[in-house]
Amino acid sequence: MKKVTLMLFVGIFLVSSAISAQNNTDTTRNYRGPRFENRMTPEKRAEIMADQLKLTDAQKAQVAALFEKNEKERVAQIEEQRAKRESLRKEREAQRAEMQQLREKEVSENLNELEKIIGKEKMDQWKENRSDFQRKYREDNRRGPRFSGRRR
């Protein structure tokens, strides 16, 4: 009987934990998500302040106007930051592509210059040695760190 009761309590606890975890959307940082939508309106905040502080109708209207102005400014700032973040992301991608093209051009020029100095045959041999080294380096990195007992 004790085992059945214990199992029943454990089952109820697990089910209630699962249900409460599914409804936990307050902490999301997506401004278009539930947290942003659940935010109190400026009018509602003004009403609550008026009730708590016993404001007159004129004061309540002024507070509501102030909260409305602040809300518009806040939304505009959020949109501005979102647009700025997007433009910076695009600039970063363009700059990355430009730098990659520049690097490829420099490598190509250096290889051509090296080939002029050492000749075609030695250049082919160097490229083969280099590709073997790169392949070995990649394979060593896939295996992870090795502990040979030596200090590097």
GUZA-77539 format. One record per residue: residue number from 1; x, y, z of N, C-alpha, C, CB in turn. Coordinates in steps of 0.001 Angstrom, whole numbers. Glycine has a CB too. Example, Ala and Ser with C-alpha at 12.3 -4.5 7.8 and 13.67 -1.06 7.14 Angstrom:
<dotis>
(1,(13190,-5690,7800),(12300,-4500,7800),(13200,-3300,7800),(11308,-4473,9046))
(2,(12850,-2250,7080),(13670,-1060,7140),(12900,30,7870),(14084,-598,5725))
</dotis>
This chain:
<dotis>
(1,(818,-1196,0),(0,0,0),(867,1269,0),(-933,-6,1209))
(2,(1974,1220,768),(2858,2378,820),(3487,2637,-540),(3946,2175,1877))
(3,(3847,1564,-1250),(4459,1720,-2560),(3483,2339,-3547),(4952,377,-3080))
(4,(2234,1923,-3487),(1221,2457,-4391),(1009,3946,-4115),(-111,1681,-4242))
(5,(929,4314,-2849),(738,5711,-2475),(1942,6552,-2920),(525,5838,-950))
(6,(3141,6021,-2680),(4343,6730,-3089),(4377,6917,-4603),(5587,5980,-2621))
(7,(4060,5880,-5340),(4046,5961,-6803),(2999,6964,-7280),(3772,4575,-7416))
(8,(1861,7016,-6613),(803,7956,-6967),(1282,9397,-6769),(-464,7689,-6124))
(9,(1944,9675,-5638),(2463,11015,-5385),(3552,11399,-6388),(3009,11105,-3964))
(10,(4425,10459,-6703),(5475,10726,-7683),(4854,11030,-9042),(6444,9526,-7788))
(11,(3839,10274,-9435),(3164,10501,-10713),(2503,11865,-10761),(2127,9419,-10964))
(12,(1821,12239,-9696),(1164,13549,-9641),(2208,14663,-9722),(324,13688,-8344))
(13,(3321,14493,-9019),(4384,15491,-9048),(4957,15648,-10452),(5492,15114,-8069))
(14,(5217,14545,-11126),(5776,14604,-12476),(4816,15262,-13459),(6126,13207,-12959))
(15,(3548,14927,-13372),(2561,15514,-14280),(2436,17016,-14027),(1186,14825,-14110))
(16,(2382,17418,-12764),(2251,18851,-12470),(3508,19614,-12891),(1979,19069,-10966))
(17,(4675,19006,-12739),(5914,19657,-13185),(5926,19837,-14694),(7138,18842,-12747))
(18,(5487,18823,-15409),(5468,18898,-16871),(4495,19967,-17350),(5093,17539,-17472))
(19,(3352,20056,-16718),(2353,21051,-17117),(2853,22465,-16832),(1021,20801,-16384))
(20,(3447,22687,-15663),(3921,24032,-15343),(5106,24430,-16215),(4308,24120,-13870))
(21,(5921,23485,-16627),(7060,23801,-17490),(6602,24216,-18878),(8001,22604,-17590))
(22,(5493,23703,-19339),(5002,24039,-20671),(4467,25464,-20744),(3921,23065,-21084))
(23,(4000,26004,-19659),(3409,27340,-19665),(4408,28433,-19311),(2254,27390,-18706))
(24,(5663,28098,-19145),(6669,29068,-18716),(7221,29823,-19919),(7810,28366,-17953))
(25,(6503,30835,-20386),(6938,31623,-21548),(7273,33058,-21168),(5856,31619,-22623))
(26,(7276,33388,-19878),(7520,34765,-19460),(8950,35220,-19707),(7195,34917,-18006))
(27,(9903,34312,-19700),(11308,34698,-19732),(11891,34774,-21126),(12102,33747,-18927))
(28,(11101,34599,-22156),(11664,34643,-23506),(12105,36060,-23831),(10639,34141,-24552))
(29,(13163,36180,-24618),(13706,37479,-24979),(13259,37927,-26358),(15206,37444,-24919))
(30,(12364,37208,-26975),(11873,37593,-28291),(10824,38680,-28085),(11281,36361,-29075))
(31,(11108,39900,-28514),(10225,41023,-28223),(8873,40914,-28911),(10886,42303,-28625))
(32,(8802,40085,-29932),(7519,39899,-30594),(6731,38760,-29958),(7726,39629,-32080))
(33,(7314,38128,-28957),(6696,36967,-28329),(5788,37343,-27183),(7750,36025,-27843))
(34,(5437,36380,-26359),(4471,36578,-25274),(4895,37628,-24259),(4240,35284,-24568))
(35,(6191,37756,-23984),(6623,38707,-22974),(6283,40134,-23395),(8126,38571,-22720))
(36,(6477,40448,-24663),(6185,41781,-25165),(4679,42024,-25192),(6783,41970,-26565))
(37,(3919,41013,-25561),(2470,41171,-25647),(1833,41289,-24267),(1858,40001,-26402))
(38,(2432,40679,-23256),(1874,40717,-21907),(2225,42002,-21165),(2363,39528,-21116))
(39,(2989,42858,-21775),(3378,44112,-21143),(2142,44990,-20956),(4455,44846,-21988))
(40,(2087,45658,-19811),(938,46519,-19528),(928,47726,-20452),(954,46975,-18064))
(41,(-245,48124,-20847),(-378,49303,-21697),(-138,50550,-20847),(-1784,49351,-22378))
(42,(212,51652,-21472),(419,52888,-20712),(-841,53313,-19943),(852,54012,-21656))
(43,(-2004,53092,-20557),(-3252,53460,-19881),(-3457,52629,-18618),(-4450,53282,-20828))
(44,(-3164,51332,-18716),(-3344,50438,-17567),(-2373,50823,-16452),(-3133,48954,-17983))
(45,(-1131,51151,-16816),(-158,51566,-15803),(-595,52869,-15140),(1240,51730,-16431))
(46,(-1153,53788,-15927),(-1632,55063,-15365),(-2802,54822,-14417),(-2055,56035,-16494))
(47,(-3697,53902,-14780),(-4826,53583,-13892),(-4335,52999,-12578),(-5790,52598,-14574))
(48,(-3380,52091,-12650),(-2858,51476,-11429),(-2191,52529,-10555),(-1859,50348,-11768))
(49,(-1411,53426,-11162),(-754,54479,-10402),(-1789,55419,-9788),(219,55262,-11297))
(50,(-2831,55728,-10539),(-3877,56619,-10023),(-4575,55983,-8831),(-4903,56952,-11126))
(51,(-4824,54671,-8896),(-5465,53983,-7774),(-4545,53934,-6558),(-5871,52563,-8180))
(52,(-3270,53667,-6777),(-2339,53539,-5660),(-2049,54879,-4996),(-1045,52914,-6134))
(53,(-1936,55939,-5801),(-1534,57239,-5270),(-2693,58217,-5124),(-486,57842,-6155))
(54,(-3893,57768,-5457),(-5091,58618,-5345),(-4912,59914,-6133),(-5393,58939,-3862))
(55,(-4594,59774,-7413),(-4386,60935,-8271),(-5721,61514,-8724),(-3530,60558,-9485))
(56,(-5693,62803,-9039),(-6889,63439,-9587),(-7010,63044,-11058),(-6830,65000,-9423))
(57,(-8162,63373,-11645),(-8364,63042,-13062),(-7359,63774,-13951),(-9797,63392,-13494))
(58,(-7044,65021,-13610),(-6080,65787,-14403),(-4688,65157,-14307),(-6037,67259,-13931))
(59,(-4311,64771,-13086),(-3008,64124,-12908),(-2960,62781,-13638),(-2707,63924,-11410))
(60,(-4069,62054,-13553),(-4136,60753,-14223),(-3982,60925,-15736),(-5473,60040,-13897))
(61,(-4608,61945,-16305),(-4505,62191,-17742),(-3071,62578,-18124),(-5491,63300,-18169))
(62,(-2440,63412,-17290),(-1058,63803,-17568),(-107,62604,-17478),(-612,64900,-16593))
(63,(-316,61755,-16469),(518,60557,-16310),(305,59620,-17493),(195,59829,-14976))
(64,(-941,59448,-17909),(-1235,58579,-19054),(-572,59118,-20321),(-2762,58452,-19263))
(65,(-609,60442,-20506),(32,61043,-21682),(1550,60839,-21635),(-300,62553,-21767))
(66,(2129,61008,-20450),(3564,60792,-20290),(3930,59335,-20588),(4008,61173,-18867))
(67,(3165,58393,-20033),(3431,56969,-20269),(3262,56619,-21745),(2497,56099,-19412))
(68,(2275,57224,-22388),(2053,56962,-23820),(3237,57482,-24646),(726,57627,-24301))
(69,(3710,58683,-24301),(4863,59245,-25005),(6096,58365,-24804),(5148,60682,-24519))
(70,(6316,57922,-23560),(7457,57047,-23267),(7354,55722,-24010),(7556,56790,-21763))
(71,(6157,55195,-24108),(5946,53918,-24809),(6273,54059,-26294),(4487,53434,-24631))
(72,(5832,55164,-26908),(6136,55387,-28325),(7638,55517,-28545),(5418,56646,-28838))
(73,(8310,56250,-27654),(9760,56395,-27769),(10463,55051,-27604),(10280,57391,-26729))
(74,(9995,54245,-26659),(10601,52941,-26403),(10438,52023,-27609),(9981,52295,-25156))
(75,(9253,52001,-28197),(9009,51163,-29380),(9871,51635,-30545),(7511,51192,-29776))
(76,(9993,52967,-30696),(10833,53503,-31773),(12298,53118,-31563),(10694,55039,-31851))
(77,(12759,53164,-30317),(14137,52767,-30024),(14364,51290,-30324),(14475,53062,-28563))
(78,(13400,50453,-29976),(13522,49018,-30250),(13619,48780,-31744),(12326,48241,-29662))
(79,(12763,49432,-32509),(12795,49262,-33966),(14107,49786,-34558),(11602,49985,-34613))
(80,(14574,50920,-34037),(15831,51486,-34520),(16998,50538,-34230),(16085,52860,-33872))
(81,(17022,49989,-33024),(18087,49048,-32670),(18016,47781,-33518),(18003,48687,-31185))
(82,(16815,47320,-33782),(16642,46126,-34613),(17159,46389,-36033),(15148,45699,-34651))
(83,(16828,47571,-36586),(17300,47924,-37929),(18821,48091,-37947),(16619,49221,-38416))
(84,(19361,48721,-36904),(20805,48910,-36816),(21521,47563,-36728),(21160,49783,-35602))
(85,(20974,46652,-35935),(21563,45320,-35785),(21563,44584,-37122),(20795,44503,-34726))
(86,(20468,44708,-37866),(20364,44044,-39172),(21354,44652,-40169),(18922,44153,-39721))
(87,(21472,45975,-40186),(22410,46603,-41126),(23851,46243,-40777),(22233,48134,-41125))
(88,(24167,46170,-39488),(25514,45768,-39085),(25808,44333,-39500),(25686,45921,-37573))
(89,(24815,43473,-39408),(24993,42081,-39816),(25288,42013,-41311),(23740,41240,-39472))
(90,(24547,42795,-42100),(24774,42809,-43549),(26149,43378,-43879),(23681,43627,-44259))
(91,(26542,44445,-43165),(27868,45027,-43385),(28964,44022,-43053),(28045,46298,-42540))
(92,(28785,43289,-41959),(29768,42286,-41565),(29913,41208,-42624),(29382,41660,-40237))
(93,(28777,40746,-43158),(28814,39714,-44196),(29512,40229,-45453),(27391,39244,-44537))
(94,(29220,41471,-45840),(29864,42049,-47025),(31363,42218,-46790),(29224,43410,-47384))
(95,(31727,42685,-45616),(33137,42870,-45297),(33862,41526,-45263),(33293,43596,-43951))
(96,(33219,40509,-44724),(33815,39175,-44682),(34054,38648,-46094),(32912,38206,-43899))
(97,(33076,38825,-46979),(33229,38367,-48366),(34351,39131,-49063),(31905,38539,-49144))
(98,(34421,40439,-48824),(35472,41254,-49432),(36855,40813,-48951),(35248,42740,-49109))
(99,(36983,40579,-47651),(38267,40144,-47104),(38650,38765,-47629),(38216,40128,-45575))
(100,(37676,37894,-47792),(37948,36562,-48317),(38455,36649,-49762),(36681,35685,-48241))
(101,(37829,37484,-50571),(38290,37667,-51950),(39698,38254,-51987),(37322,38576,-52722))
(102,(39953,39225,-51127),(41277,39836,-51060),(42327,38804,-50659),(41278,41009,-50069))
(103,(41999,37979,-49678),(42929,36934,-49220),(43206,35927,-50338),(42359,36205,-47979))
(104,(42159,35497,-51050),(42342,34554,-52154),(43231,35157,-53247),(40976,34148,-52742))
(105,(43051,36433,-53516),(43866,37114,-54525),(45330,37163,-54087),(43335,38544,-54778))
(106,(45569,37505,-52814),(46935,37569,-52294),(47609,36204,-52340),(46935,38101,-50862))
(107,(46888,35164,-51961),(47447,33810,-51983),(47801,33417,-53405),(46456,32795,-51378))
(108,(46921,33712,-54336),(47171,33385,-55738),(48405,34119,-56261),(45948,33735,-56595))
(109,(48521,35400,-55945),(49685,36178,-56373),(50971,35628,-55762),(49511,37653,-55989))
(110,(50912,35276,-54474),(52098,34734,-53807),(52515,33398,-54418),(51835,34564,-52305))
(111,(51540,32553,-54727),(51856,31259,-55336),(52469,31442,-56722),(50595,30387,-55430))
(112,(51938,32378,-57497),(52502,32650,-58825),(53935,33166,-58724),(51632,33668,-59576))
(113,(54172,34048,-57769),(55512,34592,-57581),(56485,33505,-57118),(55481,35744,-56568))
(114,(56011,32640,-56213),(56838,31535,-55733),(57182,30579,-56871),(56121,30780,-54607))
(115,(56210,30329,-57743),(56445,29431,-58878),(57498,30020,-59825),(55125,29170,-59641))
(116,(57488,31322,-59998),(58504,31959,-60844),(59903,31766,-60259),(58202,33462,-61008))
(117,(59982,31755,-58929),(61282,31640,-58268),(61790,30199,-58277),(61189,32151,-56830))
(118,(60943,29236,-57879),(61430,27861,-57699),(61189,26963,-58901),(60781,27250,-56499))
(119,(60380,27347,-59819),(60129,26540,-61011),(58887,25676,-60865),(61327,25665,-61310))
(120,(58408,25173,-61999),(57147,24420,-62065),(57250,23082,-61326),(56752,24176,-63531))
(121,(58347,22326,-61528),(58473,20996,-60923),(58524,21077,-59406),(59721,20289,-61445))
(122,(59350,21975,-58888),(59466,22110,-57433),(58183,22678,-56834),(60659,23008,-57070))
(123,(57483,23486,-57590),(56203,24024,-57127),(55189,22897,-56989),(55676,25110,-58098))
(124,(55138,21993,-57973),(54223,20851,-57882),(54570,19980,-56685),(54266,20016,-59173))
(125,(55869,19765,-56471),(56315,18965,-55331),(55939,19657,-54022),(57842,18728,-55396))
(126,(56125,20977,-53957),(55782,21726,-52753),(54282,21659,-52476),(56231,23185,-52886))
(127,(53455,21782,-53517),(52000,21701,-53346),(51598,20332,-52822),(51279,21991,-54674))
(128,(52243,19270,-53334),(51936,17917,-52869),(52324,17752,-51397),(52668,16869,-53735))
(129,(53523,18215,-51038),(53959,18142,-49639),(53024,18938,-48732),(55400,18664,-49497))
(130,(52619,20086,-49205),(51730,20948,-48424),(50365,20298,-48221),(51565,22305,-49113))
(131,(49810,19677,-49271),(48503,19020,-49130),(48601,17820,-48191),(47969,18573,-50509))
(132,(49747,17076,-48233),(49943,15968,-47293),(49992,16486,-45859),(51238,15195,-47625))
(133,(50719,17576,-45662),(50813,18169,-44331),(49438,18625,-43835),(51792,19352,-44344))
(134,(48674,19278,-44693),(47346,19759,-44302),(46417,18603,-43968),(46736,20610,-45417))
(135,(46481,17541,-44773),(45641,16370,-44516),(46011,15749,-43169),(45789,15325,-45654))
(136,(47308,15589,-42910),(47765,15014,-41645),(47351,15909,-40474),(49299,14821,-41659))
(137,(47471,17205,-40653),(47101,18151,-39603),(45613,18043,-39278),(47451,19587,-40025))
(138,(44769,17953,-40315),(43323,17813,-40107),(43000,16513,-39385),(42578,17866,-41450))
(139,(43664,15418,-39781),(43411,14129,-39133),(43831,14162,-37669),(44152,13004,-39868))
(140,(44963,14778,-37377),(45420,14880,-35993),(44447,15695,-35153),(46813,15505,-35936))
(141,(43893,16739,-35728),(42945,17572,-34984),(41630,16862,-34749),(42697,18868,-35719))
(142,(41248,15969,-35612),(39997,15230,-35413),(40092,14285,-34231),(39634,14449,-36669))
(143,(41284,13755,-33989),(41460,12796,-32902),(41460,13471,-31553),(42743,12024,-33084))
(144,(41684,14731,-31505),(41718,15449,-30248),(43132,15537,-29711),(40812,14785,-29235))
(145,(43278,16101,-28520),(44621,16289,-27971),(45263,14950,-27603),(44567,17202,-26739))
(146,(46560,14866,-27832),(47314,13670,-27453),(48223,14033,-26293),(48138,13103,-28659))
(147,(48361,13096,-25386),(49229,13308,-24239),(50412,12360,-24367),(48464,13086,-22892))
(148,(51511,12865,-24902),(52681,12028,-25130),(53657,12102,-23967),(53375,12436,-26413))
(149,(53384,12924,-22989),(54286,13058,-21863),(55305,14165,-22060),(54989,11763,-21619))
(150,(55397,14692,-23274),(56334,15774,-23553),(55638,17111,-23381),(56918,15646,-24975))
(151,(56424,18072,-23042),(55901,19438,-23033),(56207,20066,-24358),(56497,20276,-21878))
(152,(55322,20863,-24810),(55536,21529,-26098),(56093,22884,-25888),(54259,21618,-26897))
</dotis>
